[in-house]
Amino acid sequence: MDKILITGATGNVGLSAVRFLMSQKDRDYEVVAAVRDIDSAKNLEGMAEARLVKFEFDEPATYAPALKGVNRLLLIRPNQVSDVSKHIFPFLNQVEKSGVKHIVFVSIVGAERNRVFANHRIEAHLKKMKIPSTIVRPSLYMQNLITLHGLEIRNSDHIYIPAGSGMVNYIDARDVARVVSELLTKPGHEAKEYEITGQEPMDFYRIASMFSKELGREIKYSHPNTIKFIRQKLLEKKGYPFIVTLSLLYGAARNGKMAHTSSVFKELTGSEPRKLEDFIHENKKFWEK
């Protein structure tokens, strides 16, 4: 029986992957969720049947116990881990000494082209390893509108993003989880790269109007320049490497590099990815006053 290790198992994609994999009735694999705090993770929906192991990228002593018996790995870099040479590469060195036969890495859109992204360095490292890997590059997550921009939407009635009139094609993290679950459990995806987007690109003026309609109050799109955005996020105590990554992504949107649609999700799953307006409706409580 395959044993699948999910790193970042309490994050958006990781937790959704655990839930999706565990929901399959005829599964012929065991799911191992790598978490910082086992007691806290036990209380999360969908974790009850998965095996939990303590794991920290910055604690090498946790590597071998987490990898014991594992032959498939879902690798997700935590946002706070920017020094991949110090924290991710040592783990991957341990992976090469283990019984892992396939790695699926959740990267980010555009990482293959931009050396500034930490995920670019991970992608390059994976390609040098003997273990086959699959790289998934999602577009921006719908969940960012809750975790990164939720407070400004709820408290200030605006979306504060330096994307100008550029378009993005948001994808639900749950749909990314469904794709990576397919890649982990079905053969034929080794040494391949997939970009995952939502159904339709749109600018933030339209996205703001969706929020206005759903919430019953006007939500405006504020589009600061990149410097103002970085300063604001630093005031909010966000990590500088993460802020830079976001700025580069929104800059790519502003320059027209994210206004495209990938058919990969439908090709792999046979269905369409979730729509942004449905996501906003489903989660409207997060932005209500």
N, C-alpha and C positions, 0 to 999 in steps of 0.2 A: 504494500500500500504506500502511495506517495505521502510524503510529509511536507507541507507547505509552511514556510516561515514568513510571517507578515511583519515587517518592521514599520514603525510609525503606526501601530495598530489602533491607537486612540485618536488619530487625526481624521480629517475628512475622508480621504481616499482609503486609508488603511482600515478604519472602522467599517466603512461601507463594504470593503472587500471581504472582511471577516463575516459580516452579516450575510452578504450574497453567497459566499462559499458555503456557509453553514446552513443556508436555506435550501440547498439542493437536496432533494429527497434520496436520490440514488448515488450519493457521493462515494467515491472510492479513494478518499484521501483524508488525511488528518490535518487540521488547521492549528498552527501554533502562533499565538499572538504575542509578539515581543513588546513589552510595556515597561514603563519606568516604575510604576507603582501597581503591584498586582491587586492589592486590596481595593484601590480606587477603581481599577479597570473592571473588577468583578461586577460593579454596580451599573455598568454601561449596558444598554440594550443590545442583545446579540452576542454578548461575550460568554454567556452561561455555559454553552457546550464546547467552546474552544478551549484548548490547553493554553494557559498563560505562563510565560516565562519572563523573568526580570532581564531587561536588556537596556544598556546605555552605550551609545557610540563612543562616549568618552570614558568608558570603563571596560578595558580589554578583558578583564577577568570574566565578564558576562558573555563573551563571544562564543566560546566552545560549548558551554551548557545550552545556549540558545540554538546552536547549530546541530546538536546531537541528533542523528538520524534524519536530518533534513536533506531532501534532494531537490526541492524547488524553493526559490527565494523571490519574494516581492521586496524590492529595495526602494524605500522612500526616504529622501533626505529631509530631516527636520529643518524648518526655516531658520532656526537659531544656529544651525551648524554651517558655518561658512568656510572654515578651514578644513577642506575635505582631505588634504594631504595628512593632516594630523588625526582626523577622526574617522573618515570614511575608508580611506585606502588601507589602513591597518586591518579594519574589519574585512575588507575584500581579500586581503592576503590570507586571513584565516579561512575565509570561504573557499579559497583555492585548495586549502589543505583538507577540506571537509568532503562530504559526499554529495555536495550540491551539483546537479547536472544542468540546471537552467536558471538564469536570472532574468527577471522582468524588472526593468527600472522605470519608475515614473519620473520623467524629466519635465521639461517645460517648453512651450512653443518658442522656437527661435534659438534654443540653446546650442544647436549644431553650428550656428553662424556667429555666435557672440562669445568670445573667449572670457569676457567679464563674468559670465554666469558660472557659479560653482558647478551647476549641472553639466556644463560643457566639459569641465575637467573630469567629471565622473564618467561621462559618455566615452571620452577618449581613453580613460583607464580600462573601462569594460572591454573595449575593442582590442586591447592588448592581452586580455586574459584568455586562458585556455577554455574556460567554461563558456558555452554559448549563452548569449544574452539577447533580449528583445528590448528595444527602447520605445517608450510611449511618450509622446509630447502633447499633452492636453493644452488647449487654449485656456483663457482665464476661467477660474471656477465661479459659478453662480454664488457659491457659499461666501466668496469674498465680499459680496454685498451685505453680508451679515457680519462676518468676523472683522473685516477691515474698514468697512464704510457704514456699518449699521448704526453706530451712535450718531454720526453726522446727519444721516437721513432722518433718524427719529428725533433728535434734539434740535437740529438746525435747519431741517427741511431742504437740504441740498446734497448733491453728489459732488464731492470735491476730488476731481481726477484730472490730471494734466494731459488729456487726450485730444484736445481741440475738437474738430469735427470728424475725427477719425472713427472708424468702425471697429467693433470687436464682435466675436462670436462665442458668447459664453457657453460653457459646458457644465452640466451638473456633475459634482464629484461622484455621485452614485453611479452615473453612467460611465465614468472613467473606471470605477471599481468593477463594473460589469465587464468591461473590455479586458482589464488585466486578469480577471478571473478566468475568462475564456483563454487568454494566452498562457496562463499557468496550468490549465487542465487539459488543453488540446494540443496535439503535436503539429509541427509544421511552421512554427513562428520564430524559430531560432534564427539569429542574425538578421532580423528584420526590424524596421523602424516604422512607427505608425503615428500620424498626427490626428488628434481627435478634436473635433469642434462640435458646436451645437448646430441647429438647423438653419440659422439665418443670421448674417452679420447685421449689426445696427449701431447707430451712433448713440451717444449718451443723452442727447436731447430726447430721442425716442424712448430710451430707457427711463429717463426722468418722467416722461408723460405716462408711462405704464405705472410707475409708482403713484403718481398723482391720481390716476383713475382708480387704482386699487385701494388707496388709503383715504381718498375723499378729501385731500388737501393738496395744495400745490407743492411739488417737489421740484426745485430748480437744479439745473446742471451748472455748477461753477467749474470753470476750467482754468485754474491757475497755471502760470508757467512752471517749469520743472523746479527752478530754484525755490519758489514759494512753497511748492508741494513738499520738497525735501525738508525745508525749515519747519513746516507744520507737523510733519511726521516725527521729526526729531523732538519737537515739543511734546508730542504724545508718547515719547519714550520708546519708539520703535527702533529696532536694531538697524544700524547704518547699512550693512550689506543688503539687508532685506529691502530697505527703502530704495537703494540704488537699483536693485533688480526690478522693483515695481516701476520705478521711473523709466527704466529702459523699455519695459513692456508697454507702458502707456505711451512712451515716445514712438515705439514701433506702430502702435495704433494710430497715433497722430499723423504718422508719415505714410499711412495706407498699407502697412504690411501685415495687418491682421484681418483684413476685410475679405476673407475667403471662407469657403465651406468644404469640409472634408466628408467623403462618403464612407469612411472607414467604419464608423460605428454601425451603420446599417449593414455593411458587408459582413461584419463579424457577428452581429447579433440578429439580423433579420428584422429589426425594428428601428424606428426613428428615435433620436435622443430627445430628452425632455425639452419643453419650450420654456423660455425665460418668463413669460407672463404667467405660466402655470406655477413656476417656482415662487414667484412673488406672491401669488394668491395663497399658495400652500403655507408660506412662512410670514404672512402679513403681520402676525402678532409681534414679530421682532422689531418692526418699524412703527408700530402704533404707539401713540402717546398715552 
